[in-house]
Amino acid sequence: MSEVAQQKDRFWIYVGITVFVIVAGILLIKQSENEKFAPIKQQVAEELAQMNVRVLN
């Protein structure tokens, strides 16, 4: 009977660890994507600033 209780406890520990690893992996991938596209975002922002010129008559 005690073996079954220990297996249930370990099962939820394994589930928790697995969920944590998956979430951490997703966050790391998202962070690397943000770092990878940062120069492109900066370039787009600069282009928008250059295009935001008002024409005065």
N, C-alpha and C positions, 0 to 999 in steps of 0.2 A: 504494500500500500504506500509506503514512504517513497519507493522508487517512482511510482506514478506521479506523485506530487513534485518530486525533483525534476522529472522530465517535463512537466508542464511549466515549471519555473524557468528551466533552461530554454524551452521553446519560446517563451515570450522575450527572454533575453536575446535569443538569436534573431527574433523578428525585429526587436528594437535596434540591434546593431546593424542589421541589413537595411532597415529604413534610414538610419543615420548615414550609412555609407552611400546609399543612393542619393540622398539629399545633398550630402557634401560633394559628391561627384558632379551633380547638376550645377551647384553653385560655382564650383571651380571652372566648369566649362563655360558658364555664362560670364564669369569674370575674365577669362582669357579672350572671349569674343569681344567684350567691351574694350579691353586693352588693344586688341588687334584692329578694331575699327575706329579707335580714338583719332588717329591722324585724318581719316576720311571725314569724320564728323567735324573736326576743326576746319578742314578745307571747305566743307559745305557752308559752315557758319561764316567764314571769311567771304565766300562768294555771295552769300545773301547780303552781307554788310555792304559789299561793293555795289550790288544791284539796287540797294535801297537808297538811291539818289533821287531827290525830287527835282523835277524840271521846272524852273521858274521862268515865266514869260516876262 
